[in-house]
């Protein structure tokens, strides 16, 4: 197995303003979609080398208002991504492709405990706009996927608890994907490839999520080399997914009309010299549909 470290505080790194700007222009790191990319994706689909990677399309991020009774009182929960409703139709189309043609699907789930230390990081946007802090506590009303991205059948879940031995072996993974079952990958921080440890601000630190790394290594062992990435939020968990997959040797393709950012790229308080994450191809949902339709017969 490849030795890759994902330690360090993900929130301490600057957000990539240029990541958001270029993605919105269908142009990410000077790599736009080309006929050559379309042919390569078709070839990878035909040879079972593609996984669809759904990032956190959960109610707490996708729905505008969720109320839950907590300690006897109704409270608003969730961390709504502004404008996320605009991408729901495309998210549904991508999910349907995985179901109809048994394309491997890994869906990450932001998964927290009550009073998770992460909640203190999400107090306000750079312009002072307030954010709801409590979100995606396991079992809460905002934790599940939205209906449009909920696959049929029961997924194989890789639990956020790092002690559970639930990462499928390469042979098991091949069987899971062959029967059209998806993988639900729980995570407790921005990156699926990290996990937060420590119950307080003083003890909080981040280490490599070995289970997520093992999953990707096992995917590579069965031939997967390309990930079609979509979900929310562009400037947080989608960016971390792209970084992690690329670091582990998987080529990420970002579906630009199936992602949504929290902080607009036009926000004047963002530093234009922020970290640039380039060399990632972007594509539209329509082009992904074409590649799939031209590869598989309708069943």
C-alpha positions in Angstrom: 0.0 0.0 0.0 1.2 3.5 -0.8 2.3 5.5 2.2 0.6 8.9 2.0 0.1 11.3 4.9 -2.9 13.6 5.3 -2.0 15.1 8.7 -2.4 18.8 9.5 -5.4 21.0 10.1 -7.4 21.3 6.9 -9.1 24.4 8.1 -5.7 26.1 8.5 -5.0 26.1 4.7 -6.3 29.0 2.7 -9.4 28.5 0.6 -8.7 28.5 -3.1 -10.4 31.5 -4.7 -9.0 30.7 -8.1 -10.3 27.1 -7.7 -13.8 28.6 -7.5 -13.3 31.2 -10.2 -11.9 28.8 -12.8 -14.5 26.1 -12.1 -17.3 28.5 -12.6 -15.8 29.4 -16.0 -15.7 25.7 -17.0 -11.9 26.1 -16.9 -9.9 24.6 -14.1 -6.2 25.0 -14.0 -6.2 25.5 -17.8 -7.6 22.0 -18.4 -10.9 22.2 -20.2 -13.0 19.3 -21.5 -11.9 18.1 -24.9 -12.9 15.3 -27.4 -9.8 13.4 -26.2 -11.1 13.6 -22.6 -14.5 12.3 -23.8 -12.8 9.3 -25.5 -10.7 8.5 -22.5 -13.7 8.6 -20.2 -15.6 6.3 -22.5 -12.7 3.9 -22.6 -12.3 4.0 -18.8 -16.1 3.4 -18.4 -16.0 0.5 -20.8 -13.1 -1.1 -18.8 -14.6 -0.5 -15.3 -11.9 2.1 -14.4 -14.3 4.8 -13.2 -15.9 5.7 -9.9 -18.4 8.4 -9.3 -17.4 10.3 -6.1 -20.4 12.1 -4.5 -19.3 14.6 -1.9 -21.6 15.3 1.0 -24.9 15.8 -0.8 -26.7 15.6 2.5 -29.9 17.4 3.7 -27.9 19.6 6.0 -26.0 21.1 3.1 -28.6 20.9 0.4 -31.8 21.9 2.0 -32.5 25.6 3.1 -34.2 25.0 6.5 -34.3 21.9 8.7 -35.8 22.1 12.2 -35.2 19.5 14.8 -36.4 19.2 18.4 -33.3 19.4 20.7 -33.6 19.6 24.5 -37.3 20.3 24.2 -37.1 23.1 21.7 -37.1 23.4 17.9 -33.7 24.4 16.6 -32.5 25.0 13.1 -29.7 22.7 12.2 -27.6 22.2 9.1 -25.0 24.3 7.2 -26.9 25.2 4.0 -24.8 25.8 0.9 -26.3 28.9 -0.8 -27.6 28.0 -4.2 -27.3 24.3 -3.8 -30.9 23.8 -5.0 -29.7 24.8 -8.4 -27.6 21.7 -8.9 -30.1 19.1 -7.6 -31.3 18.1 -11.0 -27.8 17.4 -12.2 -27.0 15.5 -9.0 -30.0 13.3 -9.7 -28.9 12.6 -13.2 -25.5 11.6 -12.1 -26.9 9.3 -9.4 -29.3 7.7 -11.9 -26.4 6.9 -14.2 -24.7 5.0 -11.5 -27.8 3.0 -10.8 -28.8 2.3 -14.4 -25.4 1.2 -15.5 -23.9 -0.1 -12.3 -21.1 2.5 -12.3 -19.2 2.3 -9.0 -20.3 5.0 -6.6 -18.6 6.2 -3.4 -20.7 8.8 -1.5 -19.0 10.6 1.4 -21.1 11.6 4.4 -20.1 14.3 6.8 -20.6 12.6 10.1 -20.3 14.3 13.5 -21.0 13.7 17.2 -23.0 16.1 19.3 -20.9 19.1 20.3 -18.3 18.2 17.7 -15.2 20.5 17.9 -15.6 21.2 14.2 -18.8 23.3 14.9 -16.8 26.1 16.3 -15.0 26.6 13.0 -18.2 27.5 11.2 -19.4 30.6 12.9 -19.5 33.2 10.1 -18.4 33.9 6.5 -15.6 36.3 5.9 -18.1 39.1 5.4 -19.6 38.4 8.8 -22.7 36.6 7.6 -23.8 34.1 10.2 -23.7 30.4 9.6 -25.6 27.6 11.5 -22.9 25.7 13.3 -24.4 22.3 14.3 -24.7 20.1 11.3 -24.7 16.4 10.2 -24.8 14.8 13.6 -25.1 11.1 12.9 -28.8 10.2 13.0 -30.0 13.8 13.0 -32.6 15.0 10.5 -30.0 16.8 8.4 -27.5 13.8 8.2 -29.0 11.6 5.4 -28.4 12.1 1.7 -31.2 14.0 -0.2 -33.6 11.7 -2.0 -32.1 12.7 -5.4 -28.7 11.3 -4.4 -29.8 8.3 -2.3 -29.0 5.2 -4.3 -31.4 2.2 -4.3 -30.5 -0.6 -1.9 -28.4 -0.5 1.2 -24.9 0.9 0.7 -21.8 -0.8 2.2 -20.9 1.7 5.0 -17.4 2.5 6.1 -18.1 3.8 9.5 -16.5 7.0 10.9 -15.3 4.9 13.8 -11.7 4.1 12.8 -11.7 0.9 14.9 -14.3 -0.9 12.9 -12.9 -3.2 10.3 -15.3 -2.4 7.4 -13.1 -1.5 4.4 -13.8 -4.0 1.6 -10.9 -6.0 0.3 -10.2 -5.7 -3.5 -12.2 -8.9 -4.1 -15.1 -7.7 -1.9 -15.1 -4.3 -3.6 -15.3 -5.9 -7.0 -18.3 -7.9 -5.9 -20.0 -4.8 -4.3 -19.7 -2.8 -7.4 -20.7 -5.7 -9.7 -24.0 -6.0 -7.9 -24.6 -2.2 -8.2 -24.1 -1.5 -4.5 -22.6 1.8 -3.4 -20.1 2.7 -0.8 -21.0 5.2 2.0 -17.8 6.7 3.4 -18.4 8.5 6.6 -16.0 11.3 7.6 -15.7 13.8 10.5 -13.8 16.6 8.9 -13.5 18.5 5.6 -11.3 15.8 3.9 -12.4 12.2 3.7 -8.7 11.3 3.9 -8.3 12.8 7.4 -10.0 12.3 10.7 -10.2 14.6 13.7 -9.2 13.3 17.1 -9.6 15.0 20.4 -12.7 16.1 22.1 -11.7 19.7 22.9 -10.1 22.7 21.1 -6.9 22.1 23.1 -6.6 18.4 22.2 -7.9 18.6 18.6 -5.7 17.4 15.9 -5.9 15.7 12.5 -4.4 12.5 11.3 -4.6 10.4 8.2 -7.9 8.5 7.7 -6.3 5.2 7.0 -9.7 3.6 6.1 -10.3 6.1 3.3 -6.8 5.7 2.0 -7.2 1.9 2.1 -10.5 2.2 0.2 -8.8 4.1 -2.6 -5.8 1.8 -2.7 -8.2 -1.2 -3.1 -10.1 0.7 -5.8 -6.8 1.1 -7.7 -6.1 -2.6 -7.2 -9.3 -3.5 -9.1 -8.4 -1.1 -11.9 -10.1 2.1 -11.0 -8.1 5.2 -12.0 -10.6 8.0 -12.7 -13.1 9.7 -10.3 -16.0 11.8 -11.5 -16.3 14.2 -8.6 -19.4 16.3 -7.7 -21.3 17.6 -4.6 -20.8 20.3 -2.0 -19.2 22.5 -1.1 -16.7 23.5 -3.9 -14.5 25.5 -1.6 -14.4 23.1 1.3 -15.1 19.3 1.0 -15.1 19.0 -2.8 -11.7 20.7 -3.0 -10.4 18.4 -0.3 -11.7 15.4 -2.2 -10.0 16.5 -5.4 -6.7 17.1 -3.6 -6.9 13.7 -1.8 -7.8 11.6 -4.8 -5.1 13.2 -6.9 -2.5 12.7 -4.1 -3.4 9.0 -4.1 -3.1 8.6 -7.8 -6.7 8.8 -9.0 -7.5 11.3 -11.8 -10.3 13.5 -10.6 -12.7 15.0 -13.1 -14.9 17.7 -11.6 -18.5 18.1 -12.8 -18.7 21.9 -12.8 -22.5 22.2 -13.0 -23.0 19.7 -10.1 -20.9 21.5 -7.5 -21.7 24.6 -5.5 -19.5 26.9 -3.3 -20.3 28.5 0.1 -18.3 31.6 -0.4 -18.7 33.3 -3.8 -15.5 33.7 -5.8 -16.5 37.4 -6.2 -16.3 38.0 -2.4 -13.9 41.0 -2.1 -12.6 39.7 1.2 -11.0 36.7 -0.4 -7.3 36.9 -1.3 -6.7 36.4 -5.0 -3.3 35.0 -4.2 -4.8 32.0 -2.3 -3.7 28.5 -3.0 -4.3 27.5 -6.6 -5.2 23.9 -7.2 -4.8 23.3 -11.0 -4.4 20.6 -13.5 -7.8 19.2 -12.9 -10.2 18.6 -15.8 -13.8 20.0 -15.6 -16.8 18.7 -17.4 -20.5 19.4 -17.6 -23.2 16.8 -16.6 -24.4 16.6 -20.2 -20.9 15.5 -21.3 -20.8 12.8 -18.7 -24.2 11.6 -19.8 -23.0 11.4 -23.4 -20.0 9.4 -22.4 -22.0 6.9 -20.5 -24.8 6.6 -23.1 -22.2 6.0 -25.8 -20.5 3.3 -23.7 -23.4 1.2 -22.4 -26.5 -0.2 -23.9 -29.7 0.7 -22.1 -30.8 -2.1 -20.0 
